[in-house]
Amino acid sequence: MSKRPWRTEFFAQFAVQIASAPRSIHRVLEIGSGPGFLARHLLEALSGISYVLLDFSPAMHELAMKRLTGLENRLQFIERDFKREDWCEGLGQFDCVVTHQAVHELRHKHHATQLHSQVRGILERDGLYLVCDHFVGDGGMTNAQLYMSVEEQKQALLAAGFTQVEEIFTRGGMVLHRAT
């Protein structure tokens, strides 16, 4: 958080998008949940949601459990690597899927469309997908094989079958997209 203090502005945007969704959001999955910063913000801002934290790292889940003390009755922790093809098997359906600074962890941008397609498969009809990641280009990152431009991010979501993709918020070399 100290390296990117504006992340809380992104967290607030996630909450606004979920709260103002055309359908009620009850079950949320976070991909690459890390130490639980986004989870804490959303669970405090949105009293009606249950939250599934998916991360490959037991250490990250341990940090998140400590950070989310008192909210255990609304949480589920799943240890899986979203870089594996079968990561979403058996998870069920979600009203909303969120990811913050995780898509680039696929280690090459050409894997993003497959991830987004898998997410589409676990979203309820008219579900909401909120994707925030670094971008390459002016004000952003320089590794064009790892990171996508803002337009490439949008095109990857469209190629995965989402029909409406909107850029919601941009700051500090990161962009948040809303896809339905």
N, C-alpha and C positions, 0 to 999 in steps of 0.2 A: 504494500500500500504506500510505503514511503517513496518508492520510485515513480509511482503514477497516482498521485493523490486525487486526480480527477476521476478515478475509477468509480467513486461514489456517485458521480453524476451519471455514469452509465447504469449503475445499480438502480438509481431513481428512475431512469428511463425504462428499464426492464419492468419495474413495478407499475409504472403508468400504463405501459402497453398491456400488461396482464389485467390490471383493474378495469381498463376500458375496452377489453375485447368484446366483440359482439355476442359471444356465448360465455357462459360461466366457466371459469377455470377452477378446477378442484385438484387435479393430479398433475404435478409438475416433475419433470425429469431434468436434472442438470448433468450434462456430459462434461467430463473433465472438471469435477467439482472442487478439486484441490482442498485448501484448508477451510473452506466454508464461509468465506466473506460474502459472496453473493447470496448463498442460502440464508444466512443470518438476516441480511437486509430484506429479502423477499418474505421470509416467514414472519418477521416483525411488521412489515408493511401490509401483508395480506393474510388476514386471520382465517380465511376459508380454504387455504390450500394445504395439501399434504405434499411432501417433497421427497424425491428419490435422488440421492447423491451417488453418481457413478464415477469411479476413479480407479485406476489400476494400482494405486499406491496405498498400502496399509498405513504408512506413516501420515499421508494426507488425510485419510479417514480418521485417524487418531486425533490429529489437530482439529479437524472439523467437529468431532464429537465433543471435544472440550469447549470449542467456540459456541456450540449449539446446546449447551447444557440448559435444561428447562424446557426444551422444545422436542424432546425425544418422542412424545406421543404422535408427532406429525412427521417423523423422519423414517427413512429406510436407507441403509448404506449397502451399495452393491459394488463389489470389487471386480472390475472387468476392464479390459483394455479396448477402447473404442477403435483401435487400429486393426483389430482382428475382425474377420468377416462375420463371425457369429456373435458379436458383442450384444446384439439386441434380442437374441432369441430368449423367449420366455419372460420378457419384461412386461408384457401386456400393452395396453393402450394408454396414452397420455393426452390430456387436454392441451398441454403446453410442454415444449422442450426448449431449454435454454442452454447456451454455451457461451462462455466468456474467456477469451484468450486461450482457446484450446484447439481450434481447427488447424492452426499451423503446426501443432504437434504431430500431425499426420506425416510430417517430414518431407512432403512434396505436395505442391498445390494440386497436382492432377488427381489426387485421392479425394478431394473435397466433394466432388459430385456424388461419388458412391456413398460417402457418409451422409450427405443431405438426403439422398434417396432412401437410405435405411431409416433415417429419422421420419421421413414421410410415411413409411410403412408402419410406424408405431404411434403416429398421431391419430387421434380421433378425427372423424370427418369434421371439417372446418376448424381443425386444431391450429394452434399458433406456434410458430418456430421463431425464436429470437436468437440471432447469431451475431456475436461481437468478436472481432479479431483485429489484429494489426493489418495494415495494408501497405503495399509497396507503392512508391511514388512520392511526389512532393509532400513533405511533412511526415512521411512514413518511413518504412524500412527500406533496405537496399537489396536484399536477397530476393530476386524475382523468381527463383525456383521454389522457395519456401513460402513466400507470401504472395498474395494476389492483390491486384489493384482493386479499387472499389467496384469498378465495372466487372472485373473478372469474378468477384465474389457474387455479384448479382447474377451473372450469367451461369455460374455453377448451381445456384439455387433454382433458376429457371430450367436448366438442363436436368435437374433432379425431379422435375415435375411440379414444382410449386408454380402457381399461376399468377400470384400477386406478390411482388417483392418490392419493398419500399426501404429506402435509406432513412433511418430515424434520427441518428445522432452521430456526429463525427468530432473527435477531439484527440489531441495528443498522439496522432498516428494510428488511431483505432476508429473503427466504424461499426455501428450497430444496424443490422438489417432485420426487418420484420417480413416473414414469409408465411403465406397461407396457400 
